[in-house]
Amino acid sequence: MTIYLTIAVIILIFVVIFQISKASEYVSTLKGDEVSRKQNNKINGFLMVVFLVLGLVGVWYCNHVLFDRTLLAHDSASVEGARVDSMLWVTLAVTGIVFLATQIVLFWFAFKYQEKENRKVFYFPHSNALEVLWTVVPAITLTVLVVIGLRNWFLFTGAPPQNAMQVEVTGKQFGWIFRYPGKDGAFGKKYYKNIDPASNTIGLIWDDQLTHDDVVTEQTMYIVKGKPVKLIIGSRDVIHDVGLSHFRLKMDAVPGIPTTLWFTPKYTTAEMKEITGNPNFVYEISCDQMCGNGHYSMKGIIEVVSQEDYDLWMAKQKPYYLSAFPDKDPENAKPAPAVAVKSTSNAEIEKPVKL
């Protein structure tokens, strides 16, 4: 019902505009084109000022009402993401000043310099000084912004601190697979032809001993507050994109070409629930690259916990190798058969020995 009502309102608005334009044409015919044009010119000049005021008020009101629904209402959940916030605020300040200045001048000039009887048009074809001004200043400003962005990019994608944990992130249609190194601290090798959706979702090479203690989970990734984490990102089908909006970072997941990204979480999931005032808050990992019909549903969860909680969670995880080969799991080993022992009666023990 709401859709039909919306369509009806839109059609009604177009009809009203059409009728007003037709009525304006009739009035122009009756008054004469010259008189009508001058009157319309004054009306349009006045409407330009009205539109400017209403537009600026609308921008302020939308920001006032909707700002709390944006990510900028809370600071970045990662130490490195704070750099992105800072860069974004600088960009918004620069572009905001330019936007306000140009729009005010644009609409005010349309009103101030409208056609009048005693005013002649002044043609100003060229000025070298102005050309240099509006070419050099934007070029320098944009260069500074690009340099700041490149410095941050090289930080995020460069070598992480020595104490960083590692998590491998693999995108698939339409979900996420996470792999953690075992006690040896190293990932085993994998090969895409070994992928089996049932028993080997990322194609681990079982002959490599390093794979035997790797832990593999899906949809939920566990990381530690205050500890840098390096993500080794890939895809097993099409191009995806690891979107970490709360941490202000993202990186493409490309088949056959591993990419990396690292950051340091600032708040646990429990702390962010208190900061945001949302008891249902979760850190999300989204796919920011159109990847197929189910793209909209490709959502993962990131649980940021303390080191103690992470160690407890990891201790409960079973290596993926044992899930693929249950017969090699010590917990599934059959107990040894009991050996029957013949008891000896007291009478036999106390029977005297004949000499």
C-alpha positions as CSV (number, residue, x, y, z in Angstrom):
1,M,0.0,0.0,0.0
2,T,2.9,2.4,0.9
3,I,4.5,1.8,-2.5
4,Y,1.3,2.6,-4.4
5,L,0.8,5.8,-2.3
6,T,4.4,6.9,-3.0
7,I,4.0,6.3,-6.8
8,A,0.7,8.3,-6.7
9,V,2.4,11.2,-4.9
10,I,5.3,11.3,-7.4
11,I,2.8,11.2,-10.4
12,L,0.8,14.0,-8.7
13,I,3.9,16.2,-8.3
14,F,4.8,15.8,-12.0
15,V,1.3,16.7,-13.0
16,V,1.4,19.8,-10.8
17,I,4.7,20.9,-12.2
18,F,3.4,20.3,-15.8
19,Q,0.3,22.4,-15.2
20,I,2.3,25.2,-13.6
21,S,4.7,25.3,-16.6
22,K,1.7,25.4,-19.0
23,A,0.0,28.2,-17.1
24,S,3.3,30.1,-17.2
25,E,3.4,29.8,-21.0
26,Y,-0.2,31.1,-21.2
27,V,0.7,34.1,-19.0
28,S,3.8,34.8,-21.1
29,T,1.7,34.9,-24.2
30,L,-0.8,37.3,-22.6
31,K,1.8,39.7,-21.1
32,G,4.3,39.5,-23.9
33,D,7.6,37.6,-24.0
34,E,9.8,40.5,-22.9
35,V,7.7,41.4,-19.8
36,S,7.3,37.8,-18.9
37,R,11.0,37.1,-19.2
38,K,12.0,40.0,-16.9
39,Q,9.5,38.9,-14.3
40,N,10.6,35.3,-14.4
41,N,14.2,36.5,-14.1
42,K,13.4,38.3,-10.9
43,I,11.5,35.3,-9.5
44,N,14.3,32.9,-10.4
45,G,16.9,35.2,-8.7
46,F,14.8,35.3,-5.5
47,L,14.3,31.5,-5.6
48,M,18.1,31.0,-5.9
49,V,18.5,32.7,-2.6
50,V,15.7,30.8,-1.0
51,F,17.1,27.5,-2.4
52,L,20.6,28.4,-1.0
53,V,19.2,29.1,2.5
54,L,16.9,26.0,2.5
55,G,19.8,23.9,1.2
56,L,22.2,24.9,3.9
57,V,19.6,24.5,6.6
58,G,18.8,21.0,5.2
59,V,22.5,20.0,5.2
60,W,22.9,21.1,8.8
61,Y,19.6,19.4,9.8
62,C,20.5,16.1,8.2
63,N,23.9,16.1,9.8
64,H,22.3,16.9,13.2
65,V,19.7,14.1,12.9
66,L,21.7,11.4,11.2
67,F,25.3,11.9,12.5
68,D,24.8,9.5,15.4
69,R,23.9,6.7,12.9
70,T,27.3,7.0,11.2
71,L,30.5,5.3,12.1
72,L,32.1,8.7,12.9
73,A,29.9,9.0,16.0
74,H,32.4,6.7,17.7
75,D,36.2,6.6,17.2
76,S,38.0,3.8,15.4
77,A,38.1,0.5,17.1
78,S,41.7,0.0,16.0
79,V,44.9,2.1,16.8
80,E,45.8,2.3,13.1
81,G,42.2,3.1,12.0
82,A,42.5,6.4,14.0
83,R,44.8,7.6,11.2
84,V,42.0,7.0,8.7
85,D,39.6,8.9,10.9
86,S,42.0,11.8,11.1
87,M,42.6,11.8,7.3
88,L,38.8,11.7,6.7
89,W,38.2,14.7,9.0
90,V,40.9,16.7,7.2
91,T,39.3,15.8,3.9
92,L,35.8,16.7,5.1
93,A,37.1,20.0,6.4
94,V,38.8,20.9,3.1
95,T,36.0,19.8,0.9
96,G,33.4,21.3,3.2
97,I,35.0,24.7,3.1
98,V,35.2,24.5,-0.7
99,F,31.6,23.3,-1.0
100,L,30.2,26.1,1.2
101,A,32.2,28.8,-0.5
102,T,31.4,27.8,-4.1
103,Q,27.7,27.2,-3.4
104,I,27.2,30.5,-1.6
105,V,29.0,32.4,-4.4
106,L,27.1,30.5,-7.1
107,F,23.6,31.2,-5.8
108,W,24.3,34.7,-4.5
109,F,25.8,35.7,-7.9
110,A,22.7,34.4,-9.6
111,F,20.6,36.8,-7.5
112,K,23.0,39.8,-7.3
113,Y,23.9,39.9,-11.0
114,Q,20.5,39.2,-12.5
115,E,19.4,41.1,-15.6
116,K,18.6,44.8,-15.0
117,E,17.8,47.7,-17.3
118,N,20.8,49.8,-16.5
119,R,23.4,47.0,-16.3
120,K,25.5,45.8,-19.2
121,V,27.2,42.5,-19.5
122,F,31.0,42.5,-18.8
123,Y,32.9,39.8,-20.6
124,F,35.9,38.5,-18.8
125,P,37.5,35.9,-21.1
126,H,40.8,35.0,-19.5
127,S,43.2,35.7,-16.6
128,N,46.6,34.0,-16.2
129,A,46.6,34.8,-12.4
130,L,43.3,33.2,-11.8
131,E,44.2,30.1,-14.0
132,V,47.4,29.6,-11.9
133,L,45.5,30.2,-8.6
134,W,42.7,27.6,-9.2
135,T,45.1,25.1,-10.7
136,V,48.1,25.2,-8.4
137,V,46.2,25.5,-5.0
138,P,43.9,22.4,-5.6
139,A,46.9,20.5,-7.0
140,I,49.0,21.2,-3.9
141,T,46.1,20.4,-1.6
142,L,45.3,17.1,-3.3
143,T,49.0,16.1,-3.4
144,V,49.2,16.6,0.4
145,L,46.1,14.5,0.9
146,V,47.5,11.8,-1.4
147,V,50.8,11.7,0.4
148,I,49.1,11.3,3.8
149,G,47.0,8.5,2.4
150,L,50.0,6.7,0.9
151,R,51.9,6.9,4.2
152,N,49.0,5.3,6.0
153,W,48.6,2.7,3.3
154,F,52.2,1.7,3.5
155,L,51.8,1.3,7.3
156,F,48.7,-0.9,7.1
157,T,50.1,-3.2,4.4
158,G,53.7,-3.2,5.6
159,A,55.4,-5.5,8.1
160,P,53.5,-5.8,11.4
161,P,55.2,-5.7,14.9
162,Q,57.1,-8.8,15.9
163,N,54.5,-9.9,18.5
164,A,51.6,-9.8,16.0
165,M,49.4,-12.8,15.7
166,Q,48.4,-14.1,12.3
167,V,45.0,-15.1,10.9
168,E,44.4,-16.3,7.4
169,V,41.1,-15.1,5.9
170,T,39.7,-16.8,2.9
171,G,36.6,-15.5,1.1
172,K,34.1,-17.8,-0.6
173,Q,30.7,-17.4,-2.1
174,F,29.2,-16.4,0.3
175,G,31.1,-16.6,3.6
176,W,34.4,-16.4,5.3
177,I,36.9,-19.1,6.4
178,F,39.5,-18.4,9.1
179,R,42.7,-20.3,9.8
180,Y,45.0,-20.0,12.8
181,P,48.5,-21.5,13.1
182,G,48.9,-24.2,15.8
183,K,51.5,-24.5,18.5
184,D,54.3,-24.4,15.9
185,G,53.3,-20.9,15.0
186,A,53.4,-21.5,11.2
187,F,50.8,-22.2,8.6
188,G,50.9,-25.4,6.5
189,K,50.9,-25.3,2.7
190,K,47.7,-25.4,0.7
191,Y,46.8,-26.1,-3.0
192,Y,43.5,-25.0,-4.6
193,K,43.1,-28.4,-6.3
194,N,42.9,-30.0,-2.9
195,I,39.7,-28.0,-2.0
196,D,36.9,-30.2,-0.9
197,P,33.8,-28.4,0.5
198,A,33.1,-31.2,2.8
199,S,36.5,-32.1,4.3
200,N,39.1,-29.6,3.1
201,T,37.5,-26.2,2.6
202,I,40.7,-24.3,1.8
203,G,42.8,-27.1,0.2
204,L,45.4,-27.9,2.8
205,I,48.2,-30.3,1.9
206,W,48.0,-33.0,4.4
207,D,51.5,-34.3,3.7
208,D,52.8,-31.1,5.1
209,Q,53.3,-31.7,8.8
210,L,52.7,-27.9,9.5
211,T,49.1,-28.3,8.6
212,H,48.4,-30.9,11.2
213,D,47.9,-28.4,14.1
214,D,46.2,-25.6,12.1
215,V,42.8,-24.5,13.4
216,V,40.1,-23.7,10.8
217,T,36.8,-22.0,11.7
218,E,34.0,-20.3,9.6
219,Q,32.1,-17.1,9.9
220,T,33.6,-16.0,13.3
221,M,37.2,-14.8,13.9
222,Y,38.7,-14.4,17.3
223,I,41.4,-11.8,17.9
224,V,43.0,-10.2,21.0
225,K,42.5,-6.7,22.3
226,G,45.8,-4.7,22.3
227,K,47.7,-7.3,20.2
228,P,48.5,-6.6,16.6
229,V,46.9,-9.0,14.2
230,K,48.1,-9.6,10.6
231,L,45.5,-10.8,8.2
232,I,46.6,-12.9,5.3
233,I,43.8,-12.5,2.8
234,G,42.8,-14.6,-0.2
235,S,39.8,-16.1,-2.1
236,R,38.9,-19.5,-3.3
237,D,36.5,-18.4,-6.1
238,V,36.0,-14.8,-7.2
239,I,37.2,-11.4,-6.0
240,H,35.9,-10.5,-2.6
241,D,36.8,-7.6,-0.3
242,V,37.5,-7.8,3.5
243,G,35.6,-4.8,4.9
244,L,36.4,-3.9,8.5
245,S,34.3,-0.8,8.9
246,H,34.6,-0.5,12.7
247,F,38.4,-0.7,12.4
248,R,38.4,1.7,9.4
249,L,40.2,-0.7,7.1
250,K,39.6,-2.9,4.0
251,M,41.5,-5.1,1.6
252,D,40.8,-7.0,-1.6
253,A,40.6,-10.8,-1.4
254,V,42.0,-12.0,-4.8
255,P,42.1,-15.7,-6.0
256,G,45.7,-16.8,-6.2
257,I,47.2,-13.5,-5.0
258,P,47.5,-13.2,-1.2
259,T,47.2,-9.7,0.3
260,T,48.0,-8.6,3.8
261,L,46.7,-6.1,6.3
262,W,47.4,-5.6,10.0
263,F,45.9,-3.6,12.8
264,T,45.6,-3.4,16.6
265,P,42.2,-3.7,18.2
266,K,41.5,-1.1,20.9
267,Y,38.3,-2.4,22.5
268,T,36.8,-5.8,23.2
269,T,33.4,-6.7,21.8
270,A,32.0,-6.3,25.4
271,E,33.5,-2.9,25.7
272,M,32.1,-1.7,22.4
273,K,28.6,-2.8,23.6
274,E,29.0,-0.3,26.4
275,I,30.5,2.4,24.3
276,T,27.8,2.2,21.6
277,G,25.0,1.6,24.1
278,N,24.0,-1.4,21.9
279,P,23.8,-4.7,23.8
280,N,23.6,-6.5,20.4
281,F,26.7,-4.9,19.0
282,V,29.1,-7.1,17.0
283,Y,32.2,-6.4,14.9
284,E,31.4,-7.2,11.4
285,I,33.5,-8.4,8.5
286,S,31.7,-7.6,5.3
287,C,32.4,-8.2,1.6
288,D,32.7,-4.8,0.0
289,Q,33.0,-6.1,-3.5
290,M,30.1,-7.3,-5.6
291,C,30.7,-11.1,-5.8
292,G,27.4,-12.7,-6.9
293,N,23.7,-13.1,-6.1
294,G,24.4,-13.8,-2.4
295,H,26.8,-10.8,-1.9
296,Y,24.4,-9.1,0.5
297,S,24.5,-12.0,2.9
298,M,28.3,-12.4,3.1
299,K,28.8,-11.3,6.6
300,G,31.2,-12.5,9.2
301,I,31.7,-11.8,12.9
302,I,34.9,-10.7,14.7
303,E,35.1,-11.4,18.4
304,V,37.7,-9.2,20.1
305,V,38.5,-10.7,23.5
306,S,41.2,-10.6,26.2
307,Q,44.3,-12.8,25.9
308,E,43.0,-15.1,28.6
309,D,39.7,-15.6,26.9
310,Y,41.4,-16.2,23.6
311,D,43.7,-18.8,25.1
312,L,40.7,-20.5,26.6
313,W,38.9,-20.5,23.3
314,M,41.9,-21.8,21.4
315,A,42.4,-24.6,23.9
316,K,38.9,-25.9,23.0
317,Q,39.6,-25.9,19.2
318,K,40.5,-29.1,17.4
319,P,43.1,-29.1,14.6
320,Y,41.4,-29.2,11.2
321,Y,43.6,-32.3,10.4
322,L,41.8,-34.3,13.0
323,S,38.4,-33.3,11.8
324,A,39.4,-34.5,8.3
325,F,40.9,-37.7,9.6
326,P,38.8,-38.7,12.7
327,D,40.6,-42.0,12.9
328,K,43.8,-40.2,13.8
329,D,42.2,-38.3,16.7
330,P,43.4,-39.7,20.0
331,E,40.0,-39.0,21.5
332,N,38.5,-41.5,19.0
333,A,41.1,-44.2,19.6
334,K,39.6,-47.5,20.8
335,P,40.6,-48.5,24.3
336,A,42.8,-51.6,24.6
337,P,40.9,-54.8,25.3
338,A,40.9,-55.9,29.0
339,V,43.1,-58.9,29.8
340,A,41.5,-61.6,32.0
341,V,43.5,-62.5,35.0
342,K,42.8,-65.8,36.8
343,S,42.4,-65.3,40.5
344,T,44.2,-67.6,43.0
345,S,42.3,-68.8,46.0
346,N,43.7,-68.6,49.5
347,A,43.6,-72.4,49.7
348,E,46.0,-72.7,46.8
349,I,48.3,-70.1,48.3
350,E,48.4,-71.8,51.7
351,K,48.7,-75.4,50.3
352,P,51.9,-76.9,51.8
353,V,54.7,-77.9,49.6
354,K,55.6,-81.6,49.7
355,L,59.3,-82.2,50.1
